[in-house]
Amino acid sequence: MVQANTPRSVLFTVLFCGFVIVAVLFTAILLRPSADGLSSGDSAGPGSAGRVDCGSGPCQVLASEKVGDASIDLLADSTGEHGKVRIVNGGASVVFETTITTMGVRLTKNSLTCDGGADPACLMSGSYDQGIVGEVFISRGRNWRSTEKPYFSDAGSIVLSDVTGNSTPEVVRVRHDCSDSGISTATCQVKPVYAEVFDLGGKQLGCTKKYTAPAQIRGWPEVRILPSELRTCP
């Protein structure tokens, strides 16, 4: 208890400290994330309680996939120019920005594909520079994140596929053999092609032999590569 003869400077210090503590607690309550892992008002649309904005307006659900206990929604504005990925898992949700839309990719209802397994993953993709660019989201122990590494295929195919047989999908992209410096885009498009395989961490695992045309690769355009086909990349 503060005594009656306590100096005014001490009283002021005590009152000021109390005010600071109350202000800090109040600010912490305002800034605390909501139960879905987002700040209040950021989550929205089917599968969540609030609203998510894409660009200057509300998002639309372009496509949805179910992976284990998680629901993955690809969100975008009416033009597909501004996109987000919402993942709902166990009653909680989190929303990620899509990197590829900042590159100028327009999302469509065909831009989302997912693959389950020990480490599930989802691929967001779209047309870009006469090819396709894709962005991968992966799950580790129910926690989803973006790999933040775009994959580009100048031959028009990027897929998720369990190539190595370890119950975890790999990223497979088909590309033209355009290693020559200064080669034109038109010349590149008639060069042989091969499939290149990466693990979910982005490590290159190998490539197939070269083919005269993409259609010669098994399963084109949803290519399916066997482990025995992998060799050193060009």
Rosetta silent file (secondary structure, phi, psi, omega in degrees, C-alpha in Angstrom):
SEQUENCE: MVQANTPRSVLFTVLFCGFVIVAVLFTAILLRPSADGLSSGDSAGPGSAGRVDCGSGPCQVLASEKVGDASIDLLADSTGEHGKVRIVNGGASVVFETTITTMGVRLTKNSLTCDGGADPACLMSGSYDQGIVGEVFISRGRNWRSTEKPYFSDAGSIVLSDVTGNSTPEVVRVRHDCSDSGISTATCQVKPVYAEVFDLGGKQLGCTKKYTAPAQIRGWPEVRILPSELRTCP
SCORE:     score description
SCORE:     0.000 S_00000001
   1 L     0.000  140.934  179.735    0.000    0.000    0.000 S_00000001
   2 L   -80.660  127.005 -178.703    1.249    3.508   -0.819 S_00000001
   3 L   -73.746  158.388 -176.620    1.767    5.604    2.351 S_00000001
   4 L   -66.660  -27.593 -178.213    0.206    9.062    2.664 S_00000001
   5 L   -95.623   16.244  179.466    3.592   10.738    2.817 S_00000001
   6 L   -66.487  133.112 -179.500    4.923    9.054   -0.298 S_00000001
   7 L   -57.513  148.497  179.890    6.620   11.634   -2.594 S_00000001
   8 H   -59.649  -34.681 -179.704    4.630   12.727   -5.651 S_00000001
   9 H   -62.781  -37.365  178.511    7.377   11.527   -7.999 S_00000001
  10 H   -69.477  -42.503  178.027    7.045    7.987   -6.643 S_00000001
  11 H   -59.892  -42.975  179.870    3.245    8.122   -6.915 S_00000001
  12 H   -61.417  -42.667 -179.329    3.511    9.292  -10.521 S_00000001
  13 H   -63.067  -43.219 -179.836    5.936    6.463  -11.363 S_00000001
  14 H   -63.446  -46.193 -179.754    3.651    3.828   -9.832 S_00000001
  15 H   -64.074  -39.326 -179.514    0.574    5.157  -11.665 S_00000001
  16 H   -65.218  -43.485  179.286    2.457    5.442  -14.972 S_00000001
  17 H   -61.351  -40.173  178.247    3.744    1.847  -14.764 S_00000001
  18 H   -62.934  -41.103  177.878    0.212    0.635  -14.069 S_00000001
  19 H   -61.381  -42.484 -179.499   -1.067    2.514  -17.097 S_00000001
  20 H   -62.816  -42.697 -179.438    1.643    0.982  -19.312 S_00000001
  21 H   -62.012  -44.815  178.952    0.825   -2.550  -18.136 S_00000001
  22 H   -62.576  -41.554 -179.273   -2.883   -2.069  -18.880 S_00000001
  23 H   -64.099  -41.065  179.572   -2.094   -0.600  -22.327 S_00000001
  24 H   -63.935  -44.293  179.633    0.200   -3.505  -23.216 S_00000001
  25 H   -63.093  -40.593  179.571   -2.408   -6.070  -22.197 S_00000001
  26 H   -64.282  -42.719  179.098   -5.107   -4.278  -24.172 S_00000001
  27 H   -64.262  -39.760  179.971   -2.909   -4.110  -27.297 S_00000001
  28 H   -62.659  -37.952  178.495   -2.033   -7.791  -27.000 S_00000001
  29 H   -65.897  -41.246 -179.776   -5.719   -8.694  -26.944 S_00000001
  30 H   -65.067  -38.144 -174.909   -6.394   -6.618  -30.062 S_00000001
  31 H   -91.239   -3.561 -177.823   -3.495   -8.108  -32.010 S_00000001
  32 L   -63.035  131.931  178.423   -3.964  -11.705  -30.902 S_00000001
  33 L   -61.597  150.891  175.930   -4.536  -14.027  -33.905 S_00000001
  34 L   -75.494  175.682 -173.715   -7.942  -15.584  -34.188 S_00000001
  35 L   -62.556  -22.814 -178.339   -8.437  -19.330  -33.740 S_00000001
  36 L   -88.567    7.412  176.785   -7.855  -19.986  -37.437 S_00000001
  37 L    88.927    4.325 -179.298   -4.352  -18.544  -37.347 S_00000001
  38 L  -119.042  160.303  172.273   -5.305  -15.249  -39.014 S_00000001
  39 L   -67.530  152.116 -177.028   -6.017  -11.794  -37.719 S_00000001
  40 L   -54.208  133.799  176.328   -9.710  -11.122  -37.177 S_00000001
  41 L    92.716   -5.588 -176.880  -11.592  -10.489  -40.420 S_00000001
  42 L   -91.264  -22.286 -178.610   -9.024  -12.182  -42.727 S_00000001
  43 L   -95.156  144.222 -176.078  -10.623  -15.603  -43.008 S_00000001
  44 L  -167.584  175.803  173.554  -13.746  -16.037  -45.083 S_00000001
  45 L    82.902 -175.670  179.361  -15.846  -17.870  -47.594 S_00000001
  46 L   -56.449  131.410  177.596  -17.007  -21.512  -47.625 S_00000001
  47 L    96.135   -7.805  176.825  -15.275  -23.461  -44.889 S_00000001
  48 L  -145.534  171.140 -167.549  -14.512  -20.518  -42.598 S_00000001
  49 L   -90.637  -16.488 -174.555  -16.357  -17.934  -40.583 S_00000001
  50 L  -115.041 -145.497 -177.255  -15.217  -14.637  -42.092 S_00000001
  51 L  -131.375  139.087  176.459  -14.325  -13.076  -45.404 S_00000001
  52 L  -113.902  131.104  178.215  -11.128  -13.224  -47.451 S_00000001
  53 E   -99.180  138.294  173.740  -10.348  -10.494  -49.963 S_00000001
  54 E  -119.584  111.308 -173.957   -8.501  -11.084  -53.225 S_00000001
  55 L    72.568 -127.160 -176.615   -7.392   -7.802  -54.714 S_00000001
  56 L  -100.273    6.407 -178.488  -10.065   -5.175  -54.113 S_00000001
  57 E  -144.089  179.860 -178.809  -12.981   -7.548  -53.540 S_00000001
  58 E   -67.920  148.335  178.642  -14.048  -10.799  -51.922 S_00000001
  59 L   -74.649  153.776  169.016  -12.436  -14.046  -53.034 S_00000001
  60 E  -111.610  151.446  175.599  -14.235  -16.736  -54.976 S_00000001
  61 E   -87.267  110.403  179.854  -13.535  -20.452  -54.532 S_00000001
  62 E   -80.877  -40.339 -176.289  -12.104  -21.642  -57.855 S_00000001
  63 E  -157.825  154.057  179.171  -11.344  -25.219  -56.817 S_00000001
  64 E  -137.808  146.430  176.802  -11.234  -27.423  -53.725 S_00000001
  65 E  -136.538  149.600  174.995   -9.414  -30.625  -52.827 S_00000001
  66 E  -108.781  122.112  179.224   -9.580  -32.947  -49.809 S_00000001
  67 E  -127.011  104.702 -175.395   -6.205  -34.221  -48.567 S_00000001
  68 L    60.981 -126.751  178.987   -6.462  -36.401  -45.473 S_00000001
  69 L   -87.938   -3.195 -174.723   -8.205  -34.320  -42.819 S_00000001
  70 E   -98.882  143.452  172.378   -7.434  -31.040  -44.599 S_00000001
  71 E  -109.680  127.076 -178.371   -9.569  -29.154  -47.099 S_00000001
  72 E  -110.854  123.874  178.331   -7.641  -27.024  -49.587 S_00000001
  73 E  -115.011  129.829  171.666   -9.417  -24.150  -51.341 S_00000001
  74 E   -94.319  119.806 -175.731   -7.929  -22.168  -54.198 S_00000001
  75 E  -111.051  149.576  177.242   -9.285  -18.627  -53.955 S_00000001
  76 E  -162.291  165.737  172.833   -9.138  -15.785  -56.474 S_00000001
  77 L   -78.376 -176.323 -174.478  -10.874  -12.635  -57.638 S_00000001
  78 L   -65.520  -22.548 -179.409  -13.187  -12.663  -60.656 S_00000001
  79 L   -96.688  -11.796 -176.608  -10.261  -12.332  -63.088 S_00000001
  80 L    79.704    7.490 -176.504   -7.955  -14.885  -61.455 S_00000001
  81 L   -82.015  -25.270 -179.415   -5.244  -12.246  -61.134 S_00000001
  82 L  -120.990  117.992 -174.518   -5.158  -12.197  -57.323 S_00000001
  83 E  -127.744  156.506  175.306   -5.046  -15.562  -55.592 S_00000001
  84 E  -144.239  161.432  176.865   -4.825  -17.166  -52.179 S_00000001
  85 E  -121.096  124.475  177.225   -4.804  -20.674  -50.772 S_00000001
  86 E  -110.303  130.764  178.960   -6.939  -21.513  -47.754 S_00000001
  87 E  -120.991  119.297  179.563   -6.284  -24.700  -45.805 S_00000001
  88 E  -108.041  124.246 -175.147   -8.861  -25.840  -43.246 S_00000001
  89 E  -145.877  118.676  177.341   -7.712  -28.565  -40.884 S_00000001
  90 L    62.784   33.355  178.895   -9.317  -29.700  -37.648 S_00000001
  91 L    86.570   -9.320  177.435  -11.604  -26.695  -37.423 S_00000001
  92 E  -109.181  153.260  179.444   -8.767  -24.186  -37.872 S_00000001
  93 E  -136.852  154.373  176.375   -7.826  -22.447  -41.097 S_00000001
  94 E  -139.527  144.785 -177.713   -4.900  -20.538  -42.506 S_00000001
  95 E  -119.824  131.428  178.571   -4.673  -18.469  -45.688 S_00000001
  96 E  -114.512  145.623  169.157   -1.558  -18.058  -47.828 S_00000001
  97 E   -73.693  149.230  174.825   -0.851  -15.613  -50.632 S_00000001
  98 L   -94.620  129.708 -179.247    0.036  -17.244  -53.962 S_00000001
  99 L   -70.850  -37.539 -171.376    3.460  -16.334  -55.306 S_00000001
 100 H   -67.456  -26.648  178.683    2.704  -17.161  -58.931 S_00000001
 101 H   -70.509  -25.349  175.933   -0.032  -14.535  -59.268 S_00000001
 102 H   -71.211  -14.502  177.492    2.552  -11.848  -58.464 S_00000001
 103 H   -89.712   -4.775 -179.245    4.364  -13.098  -61.586 S_00000001
 104 L   102.782    5.723  179.071    1.307  -12.398  -63.731 S_00000001
 105 L   -75.677  137.184  175.410   -0.205  -15.899  -63.715 S_00000001
 106 L  -102.218  127.913 -178.508   -4.004  -16.061  -63.882 S_00000001
 107 L   -83.323  148.259  176.480   -5.616  -18.813  -61.850 S_00000001
 108 L  -133.096  179.039  179.316   -8.446  -20.991  -63.183 S_00000001
 109 L   -67.241  -14.132  178.776  -10.575  -23.849  -61.850 S_00000001
 110 L   -98.625   10.137 -173.729   -7.900  -26.224  -63.207 S_00000001
 111 L   -83.855   -7.915 -176.531   -5.038  -24.561  -61.316 S_00000001
 112 E  -114.094  126.774  170.138   -5.205  -26.798  -58.208 S_00000001
 113 E  -138.071  143.062 -178.995   -4.018  -30.399  -57.924 S_00000001
 114 E  -130.666  156.916  178.385   -3.128  -32.281  -54.734 S_00000001
 115 E  -139.998  125.292  179.926   -1.434  -35.562  -53.866 S_00000001
 116 L   -81.433 -162.296 -178.747   -1.725  -37.305  -50.504 S_00000001
 117 L   124.913 -167.320  179.937    0.711  -39.645  -48.809 S_00000001
 118 L   -59.663  -39.660  176.214    3.093  -39.446  -45.885 S_00000001
 119 L  -126.303   91.155 -177.611    3.815  -35.809  -46.751 S_00000001
 120 L   -62.922  156.899  178.369    0.864  -34.410  -48.734 S_00000001
 121 E  -150.024  154.131  175.520    1.385  -31.608  -51.216 S_00000001
 122 E  -130.763  143.731 -178.691   -0.687  -29.358  -53.454 S_00000001
 123 E  -115.004  126.584  171.321    0.320  -27.668  -56.701 S_00000001
 124 E  -105.638  128.536 -175.354   -1.019  -24.312  -57.881 S_00000001
 125 E  -144.354  162.704  177.993   -0.234  -23.676  -61.551 S_00000001
 126 E  -169.896  167.646 -178.138   -1.102  -21.516  -64.519 S_00000001
 127 E   -67.079  141.657 -178.852    0.044  -20.389  -67.954 S_00000001
 128 E  -161.265  123.992  172.209    3.176  -18.261  -68.094 S_00000001
 129 L    48.512   54.055  179.379    5.535  -17.162  -70.877 S_00000001
 130 L    62.294   22.912  177.116    4.452  -19.855  -73.390 S_00000001
 131 E  -150.917 -149.209  179.484    4.664  -22.506  -70.688 S_00000001
 132 E  -133.868  140.181  173.253    3.409  -23.277  -67.189 S_00000001
 133 E  -120.426  141.085 -177.672    4.622  -22.110  -63.794 S_00000001
 134 E  -131.719  153.363  178.083    3.713  -23.899  -60.570 S_00000001
 135 E  -128.489  135.873 -173.692    3.948  -23.295  -56.837 S_00000001
 136 E  -111.823  134.497  172.343    3.926  -26.127  -54.293 S_00000001
 137 E  -112.591  134.663 -175.242    2.427  -26.182  -50.796 S_00000001
 138 E  -126.507  157.006  179.028    3.470  -29.023  -48.503 S_00000001
 139 E  -114.066  131.827  174.107    2.335  -30.453  -45.168 S_00000001
 140 E  -128.906  108.251 -179.702    4.679  -31.431  -42.356 S_00000001
 141 L    59.322   42.638  179.570    2.923  -32.776  -39.301 S_00000001
 142 L    74.240    0.609  176.954   -0.385  -31.077  -40.202 S_00000001
 143 E  -101.318  118.711 -177.896    1.403  -27.745  -40.665 S_00000001
 144 E   -95.348  148.095  176.299    1.146  -26.447  -44.236 S_00000001
 145 E  -155.901  160.521  174.732    3.544  -24.011  -45.871 S_00000001
 146 E   -85.980  140.731  175.444    4.598  -22.789  -49.298 S_00000001
 147 L   -74.699  -14.342  176.480    7.933  -24.020  -50.636 S_00000001
 148 L    57.753   27.781  176.834    8.325  -20.506  -52.097 S_00000001
 149 L  -129.572  106.401  178.692   10.098  -21.904  -55.162 S_00000001
 150 L   -72.586  144.246  176.272    8.249  -21.586  -58.481 S_00000001
 151 E  -111.903  132.193 -179.205    8.767  -24.330  -61.065 S_00000001
 152 E  -115.404  132.608  175.245    8.644  -23.432  -64.758 S_00000001
 153 E  -120.032  115.010  177.450    7.944  -25.841  -67.607 S_00000001
 154 L   -80.955   -2.651  178.103    8.460  -24.517  -71.118 S_00000001
 155 L  -104.894   -2.014  171.481    6.881  -27.745  -72.421 S_00000001
 156 L    89.876   25.697  177.495    3.584  -27.294  -70.572 S_00000001
 157 L  -148.924  122.233  169.491    3.554  -29.936  -67.826 S_00000001
 158 E  -133.496  125.837 -178.093    4.213  -29.815  -64.072 S_00000001
 159 E  -136.714  162.518  168.935    2.728  -32.583  -61.903 S_00000001
 160 E  -101.499  129.008 -177.553    2.941  -34.110  -58.442 S_00000001
 161 E  -156.065  139.946  177.440    3.764  -37.808  -58.588 S_00000001
 162 L   -80.480   85.731 -177.108    5.306  -40.418  -56.297 S_00000001
 163 L   -75.417  -43.226 -172.666    8.228  -41.254  -58.546 S_00000001
 164 L   -83.521   -9.150  178.149   10.552  -42.825  -55.957 S_00000001
 165 L    76.540   24.839 -179.121    7.882  -44.997  -54.321 S_00000001
 166 L  -101.871   17.961  179.618    8.368  -43.560  -50.803 S_00000001
 167 L    65.930   17.241  176.393    4.675  -42.598  -50.365 S_00000001
 168 L  -127.558  130.775 -178.886    5.580  -38.928  -50.764 S_00000001
 169 L   -68.884  149.734  170.504    4.928  -37.018  -53.995 S_00000001
 170 E  -111.658  164.869  176.512    7.725  -35.464  -56.002 S_00000001
 171 E   -96.238  125.662  179.874    7.542  -32.500  -58.363 S_00000001
 172 E  -119.640  126.125  175.205    7.935  -33.454  -62.024 S_00000001
 173 E  -126.228  146.958  177.760    8.345  -30.874  -64.756 S_00000001
 174 E  -105.315  132.814 -178.298    8.877  -31.380  -68.473 S_00000001
 175 E  -140.281  156.683  175.549   11.281  -29.052  -70.235 S_00000001
 176 E   -80.800  152.718  178.172   12.973  -28.641  -73.588 S_00000001
 177 L   -80.816   80.259 -175.989   16.687  -29.239  -73.925 S_00000001
 178 L  -117.216   47.664 -177.044   17.530  -25.568  -74.337 S_00000001
 179 L   -75.767  -17.088  179.528   20.798  -25.402  -72.443 S_00000001
 180 L   -65.530  130.507 -179.874   22.529  -23.521  -75.270 S_00000001
 181 L   -70.125  143.194  177.019   22.976  -19.883  -74.324 S_00000001
 182 L    78.347    8.169 -178.928   21.237  -17.323  -76.521 S_00000001
 183 L   -72.339  140.446 -178.710   18.802  -19.824  -78.008 S_00000001
 184 L   -77.898  159.431  179.228   15.535  -18.257  -79.177 S_00000001
 185 H   -62.756  -41.344 -179.415   12.155  -19.266  -77.776 S_00000001
 186 H   -62.667  -41.829  179.295   10.974  -20.480  -81.174 S_00000001
 187 H   -67.881  -38.261 -179.607   14.060  -22.690  -81.600 S_00000001
 188 H   -60.876  -37.480 -174.962   13.707  -24.008  -78.045 S_00000001
 189 L   -66.832  -15.386  178.866   10.156  -25.189  -78.682 S_00000001
 190 L  -106.772    6.169  177.751   11.311  -27.713  -81.294 S_00000001
 191 L   -77.973  159.964  174.967   14.165  -29.113  -79.208 S_00000001
 192 L   -59.211  161.131 -178.998   13.914  -32.565  -77.540 S_00000001
 193 E  -123.053  161.094  173.652   12.267  -32.737  -74.106 S_00000001
 194 E  -151.822  159.494  178.067   12.894  -34.561  -70.838 S_00000001
 195 E   -99.339  136.090 -178.995   11.245  -34.814  -67.430 S_00000001
 196 E  -115.351  134.063 -173.581   13.068  -33.433  -64.399 S_00000001
 197 E  -116.421  134.467  177.782   12.224  -34.670  -60.888 S_00000001
 198 E  -126.330  148.650  168.926   12.582  -32.789  -57.569 S_00000001
 199 L   -79.034  175.251 -174.629   11.782  -33.752  -54.007 S_00000001
 200 L   -68.198  -15.445  175.594    9.442  -31.490  -52.037 S_00000001
 201 L   -85.368   -3.138  179.435   12.423  -29.610  -50.645 S_00000001
 202 L    94.104    3.746  179.573   13.464  -28.607  -54.164 S_00000001
 203 L   -77.959  130.816  178.753   16.410  -31.010  -54.464 S_00000001
 204 E   -71.578  125.984 -178.410   16.923  -32.345  -57.989 S_00000001
 205 E  -100.257  -18.483  179.990   16.624  -36.154  -58.002 S_00000001
 206 E   147.298  177.420 -178.647   17.318  -36.810  -61.676 S_00000001
 207 E  -135.844  161.942  174.567   15.979  -36.621  -65.211 S_00000001
 208 L   -86.239  177.344  171.802   14.685  -38.969  -67.877 S_00000001
 209 L   -69.063  171.867  179.637   16.238  -39.500  -71.263 S_00000001
 210 L   -86.298  143.230  177.968   15.419  -37.034  -74.023 S_00000001
 211 E  -120.314  150.896 -179.841   12.346  -37.499  -76.192 S_00000001
 212 L   -66.812  -36.282 -178.312   11.632  -36.048  -79.594 S_00000001
 213 L  -141.439  150.504  179.995    8.197  -34.818  -78.500 S_00000001
 214 H   -56.053  -36.760 -176.777    6.406  -34.396  -75.137 S_00000001
 215 H   -62.002  -15.431  179.068    3.682  -36.884  -76.148 S_00000001
 216 H   -78.746  -12.757  178.640    6.298  -39.659  -76.087 S_00000001
 217 L   -80.258  135.470 -175.091    6.611  -39.363  -72.286 S_00000001
 218 L   -54.792  128.306  174.974    4.421  -41.869  -70.453 S_00000001
 219 L    80.989    3.374 -175.233    1.023  -40.472  -69.436 S_00000001
 220 L   -45.890  136.522    1.587    1.484  -37.082  -71.120 S_00000001
 221 L   -86.387   -9.625  175.115    0.488  -34.473  -70.026 S_00000001
 222 L   -85.553   72.394 -168.958   -0.008  -36.090  -66.577 S_00000001
 223 L   -63.054  146.659  178.388    3.400  -37.705  -66.890 S_00000001
 224 L  -128.388  112.741 -175.485    4.295  -40.786  -64.847 S_00000001
 225 L  -105.368  139.958  176.417    7.991  -41.454  -64.360 S_00000001
 226 L   -95.132  149.898  178.687    9.526  -44.685  -63.032 S_00000001
 227 H   -55.845  -35.203 -178.511   12.529  -44.674  -60.682 S_00000001
 228 H   -67.840  -14.790 -179.225   14.486  -46.741  -63.192 S_00000001
 229 H   -85.194  -12.077 -175.497   14.153  -43.941  -65.752 S_00000001
 230 L   -77.837  138.940  178.196   16.064  -41.387  -63.703 S_00000001
 231 E  -148.765 -178.805  179.148   19.604  -40.479  -64.665 S_00000001
 232 L   -62.535  135.913 -178.764   21.950  -37.509  -64.470 S_00000001
 233 L   -74.607  151.221  178.347   20.298  -34.374  -65.810 S_00000001
 234 L   -59.015    0.000    0.000   21.686  -32.634  -68.911 S_00000001
